[in-house]
Amino acid sequence: MSEPLTGVATWRPVMEAAGFRCQCTGACGNPHAKSEGRCPHEHDAYTSKHGHRVRLIAAPADPLTTAVAAAALPAGELLAWCAGCHTAAARAARRKAEPAAEAPGLFEL
């Protein structure tokens, strides 16, 4: 099994608690309906679509947490994420956090 070159003391407990499986439960926008509501990606497994290996990361439940703040968190406050779910969850959270821009009215110049 592959492990990161650094941060193993934090990464390994997170992965063991997650069963080496992504812990996304829909924050990415995908309900993961075929896998009981949780992302089916497992660390070091191959993806079915592209044949790439899945490498899970240990990251905060809130994908908008800055890298500096995340580095200070203990392993108990981190989740196992696959890259696809983490990226999509961050994108969805940013959209939700940004106020909607007001569109000009139809007859406004």
Secondary structure, DSSP 8 states (H G I E B T S, - for coil): ----SS-HHHHHHHHHHHTTB---SSTTS---GGGTTS---BTT-B-TTT--B---EEEESSTTS-HHHHHTS-GGGEEEE-HHHHHHHHHHHHHHHS-------TT--
